[in-house]
């Protein structure tokens, strides 16, 4: 006797879907670790394809536009100049057959981040945008290299990619998000979890006004020597001077980075 019972319920069952094609399964709580790995692997593959061995990370406010009033416009212009100078002099334009060094990397959004990516684009250099999915959707700025423009769900994985190839961090004025990235790298430096990369804060008047670093020392919250973990700069040229003094751009044959 021929079995004519249809198998449509089995075919339609979620359990029968190939796991890699089952979005409900991939987005389930139990697969969070897999999604975390995917966010690492996707960006890693693209960065390796482009030969990006090291980066210069630039962070700052997303709220500062090119036509902002007063010193805000100055910050945008200097961030753009930083992107240009670092890309021209740091090795991003030269792949050395296999690797590119000191490629500008930002959080991918508008404001200061767009300015730094724009400076790289001005001289034909690649640059990276590590975007994050937010409740109020962030869109990538139009200046990061399209093939190096990424989108993350997890802040932790985004931070890892920002840190792991960093030869330096340049921090322009900003708010909570900028503080978050700055103190992340300062903590890695302070605890010895990263190499001694230079950290340069742009516009000392701003940073000394919004953060009382000396009070942290006076209260015993940090050591006096921890103030040596960062420097200040007042112009794009001075930023580059601080970086070259620390050896950035002089030893492209040596691999470095904060997150290894």
ABEGO torsion letter per residue (X at the ends): XBBABBAAAAAABAAABBAAABAAAAABAAAAAAAAAAAAAAAAAAAAAAGBABBBBBBEBAABBAABBEAAAAAAAAAAAAAAAAAAAAGAABAGGABBBGBBBBAGBBEAAAAAAAAAAAAGBBBBBBBBBBABBBBBBAABBAAABBBBABAAAAAAAAAAABABBBBBBBBAAAAAAAAAAAAAAAAGABBBBBBBBBGAAAAAAABBAAAAAAAGABBAAAAAABBBBABAAAAAAAAAAAGBGABAABBBEAAX
